[in-house]
Amino acid sequence: MPSIQIFDPALCCSTGVCGVEVDQQLVSFAADADWAKQNGAHIERFNLAQQPMAFAQNTIVKGFLERSGQESLPLVLVGGEFALAGRYPTRAELARWAGIEISPPTSSQSGCCSGGRCC
């Protein structure tokens, strides 16, 4: 299973629930990353404000920042290779990269549908 590394912009916390305004995209990503980890994914996150050396010591990340600037973060590497920049990955993307199968939602409806057949 490849390692997934997320290089976050400068943040006060990784959950998105700190400060005056909550960043819903970051809250959703934090939940998706926790879900992926619970299903066996190896995910590492690096915060520019708290771990600047992780950015400086990785040649891919350093080159990306020199070309695109920190406003282009977050940057996602999968297996050490560029996978995504400028937004956080979705749960489906994390699952695909980590080789996790997402189960289709189950229906809780009662009625004449059963066993995949409907009336």
C-alpha positions in Angstrom: 0.0 0.0 0.0 1.6 3.3 -1.0 2.1 6.1 1.5 -0.1 9.1 1.0 1.5 12.4 2.1 -0.4 15.6 2.3 1.5 18.9 2.5 -0.9 21.4 4.0 -0.7 25.2 3.9 0.1 27.0 7.1 -2.7 26.0 9.5 -3.2 26.4 13.2 -4.7 22.9 13.3 -5.4 20.0 10.9 -9.1 19.6 11.7 -10.4 22.9 10.4 -12.4 23.7 13.5 -10.1 26.2 15.0 -10.3 29.9 14.7 -13.3 32.1 14.0 -14.4 30.5 10.7 -14.7 26.7 10.2 -13.3 25.5 6.9 -15.9 22.8 6.0 -13.6 21.4 3.2 -10.9 20.8 5.8 -13.3 19.3 8.3 -14.6 16.8 5.6 -11.0 15.9 4.6 -10.0 15.3 8.2 -12.9 12.9 8.6 -12.1 11.2 5.3 -8.4 10.9 6.2 -9.4 9.3 9.6 -11.7 6.9 7.8 -8.9 5.9 5.4 -6.5 5.4 8.2 -9.0 3.2 10.1 -9.2 1.1 6.9 -5.5 0.6 6.7 -4.2 3.6 4.7 -0.8 5.1 5.6 -1.4 8.8 5.6 1.0 11.5 6.7 0.2 15.2 7.0 2.7 18.0 7.1 1.8 21.5 8.1 3.8 24.3 6.6 3.6 26.4 9.8 4.6 23.6 12.1 6.9 21.4 10.0 8.6 23.7 7.4 11.7 21.3 7.2 9.4 18.6 5.8 8.7 20.9 2.8 12.3 22.0 2.4 13.8 18.5 2.5 11.5 16.9 0.0 12.7 17.8 -3.5 9.3 17.3 -5.2 7.6 19.6 -2.7 10.4 22.2 -2.7 10.3 22.4 -6.5 6.5 22.6 -6.5 6.6 25.5 -4.0 9.3 27.3 -6.0 7.2 27.1 -9.2 3.7 27.4 -7.8 3.9 29.1 -4.4 2.3 28.2 -1.1 -1.1 29.4 -2.3 -1.2 26.2 -4.5 -1.2 24.0 -1.4 -2.3 21.4 -0.4 -0.1 19.1 -2.3 -0.6 15.3 -2.3 2.0 12.8 -3.0 1.2 9.1 -3.4 4.1 6.7 -3.2 6.4 9.7 -3.5 4.9 10.9 -6.7 2.8 14.0 -7.4 -1.0 13.1 -7.3 -3.0 16.3 -6.6 -2.5 20.0 -5.8 -4.7 22.9 -4.9 -7.5 21.0 -3.1 -7.9 18.2 -0.7 -8.6 14.7 -2.0 -12.0 13.1 -1.7 -12.7 9.9 0.2 -13.0 8.1 -3.1 -9.5 9.3 -4.2 -8.0 8.3 -0.9 -9.6 4.9 -1.2 -8.4 4.4 -4.7 -4.8 5.4 -3.9 -4.8 3.2 -0.7 -6.5 0.3 -2.4 -9.5 0.4 -0.1 -12.8 -0.8 -1.5 -15.7 1.5 -0.7 -18.9 -0.4 0.0 -22.0 0.9 -1.7 -24.5 2.4 0.7 -27.0 0.0 2.0 -30.7 0.8 1.8 -32.6 0.8 5.0 -35.9 1.0 3.2 -38.5 -1.6 4.0 -41.0 -2.7 1.5 -41.1 -5.1 -1.5 -37.4 -4.7 -2.4 -35.2 -7.5 -1.2 -32.1 -9.3 -2.4 -31.4 -6.7 -5.0 -34.8 -7.2 -6.7 -37.7 -4.7 -6.6 -41.3 -5.2 -7.4 
